[in-house]
Each structure stands twice: as structure tokens, then as C-alpha cells.
Amino acid sequence: MSKIKRVAAAPRKRMASYRQRMRAAGLRPVQIWVPDTRSPEFAEICRRQSRAVAASDPAGDELMRFVASVYEWPEP
């Protein structure tokens, strides 16, 4: 019995086939850009924004007291 050698499709053809199957399933490709969470600049922006929110939310402590008073905490 002879073996049939399968030749892999070229990457471009595989991707085209994949996209065709996805479109047939009712999907479409979408590309989005998101912040790079690994960058030092991102971490600094997060810290700066967190400090700004904490400083500008005078009702934050009152809100947390309210949540603590109405929430039924589970027994340990």
C-alpha cells in the first residue's frame, strides 16, 4: 500500500480558507488597537489617574460605608 504524501497549503491559501469559513459562519474580521499594558508609561498613567480619582471622590468613603452596611457578608 503506497502512502499518499500531503502537501501543506501555502500560508496565504490557509488564511484565505480560514477567513472564508469564518465569514460563512457569519463573522467578520475586526482589528483593534489597545494600550500596551507592559509599558512603563502605561503604569504611570494608571497611577496618576488612580490618584486623581481617589483625590476627587469625597463621597468614596461614605459610599463604602453604605455598601458595607447593606451587604450581607458571608460567614467565614
HELIX and SHEET records of a PDB file:
HELIX    1   1 PRO A   11  ALA A   24  1                                  14    
HELIX    2   2 PRO A   40  SER A   56  1                                  17    
HELIX    3   3 GLY A   60  VAL A   70  1                                  11    
END                                                                             
